[in-house]
Amino acid sequence: GVNKYLGERKDGCEYLCTSNTGNKMDASCLYKMIKNVAKRSNLDEDVIENISTHSFRHTSITNMVNKGYDISKIALFHGHSDTKTTMGYIDKDAVSLTELVR
């Protein structure tokens, strides 16, 4: 998915998230964008307070496990050299034991 998108981009940029100038977007800019979208979405304040780039990482990894992706591939996708790091991001309440050992 992501690699295909990056390969088909017209601007030839290798980064998924870019700034207005076409450079790599830094984490603080991405964080601000996420917070602004959350605020415009009419979510409760306590939900908005807990939304972050880090919570997206947790959600992404948990969703990939739920969809049956291999944990070593999930780790590689997220830049982890050890699958134990990736396992730490999984929301154990949102994943069945069957999914974890698949």
N, C-alpha and C positions, 0 to 999 in steps of 0.2 A: 503494500500500500504506500508507505511513505517513500520508499526508494523509487517506486514507479512515478509518484508525483514529482519528486525532485528531478528525475530524469526527463520528465515532460515539461518542466517549467520553461517558459519562453525566455526568461532573463538569465538562465544558466546558473543561478545562484545555488550553492550547495547547502544552504541553511534553510531549515523549515520555517523558522520565525525570523523575519527581517524587519529592520526599522524603516522609516520613510526614506532614508538615504540608500537602502538596499544592503546595509551592513548587518552583521549578526546582531540580533536583538539580545540585550543583556537581561539577566533575570529580574532586575528591579523594574524594568520597563514592562516586561511580561506580567509581573505581579500587579502592577498598577492597572494594566488593561483588564486583567481578570477581575479585580476588585470593582472597576467601573462597570463592567458588564453585570456583575452580581448585584450591584446597587440599583441598576436600571431594571432588573428583573423582578422587582417587588418581593424579594425573598425576605424572610424575617431577619432582623438584625443579628440574632445569635448565629444564624446560618452563614450570613455574610462574613461575620467575624472569623469563622472557621475555614473559610475558603482561601486556599493558597495554591501556589504552584506545587508545593509539597503534597497537599491533599489530592491534587490531580494525579500525582505520581502513584500514591496509594490506590486511588480508584482505578487507574489504568492497569496496574499490575493485578489487582483483584479481578477486574473484568476479564483480563487475558487468561487468568487461571480458570475462571468460570466458563470460558469458551473453549477450554481444553488445550490451550497452547502449552508446549513443553517448557518447563521451568528454566532450562538452560537457554532456550531461545529468548524467553522473556528477560532473563538476566542480561544477555548480550544486547538486546534492543535497548535496555535502560542503562547500559554502560557499566554493569556490575561484573567484576571479575570472579566473584564467588556467588553461587546460588543462595548461600545462607543470607547474604545481604538482601537479595530479592525476596526471600521468604519472610523477612522481617517487615516488609511493606504490605503483606497480604492481610486483609481484614478477615480474621479467622471466623468472625460471626457471619460473614457474607458468603463464605465458601464452605461447601460440604467436605467432609473428610475424604470422600471418594475423589473429589476434584484435586485435593492436595497430593494424593498418592498416585494419581493417574500417570 
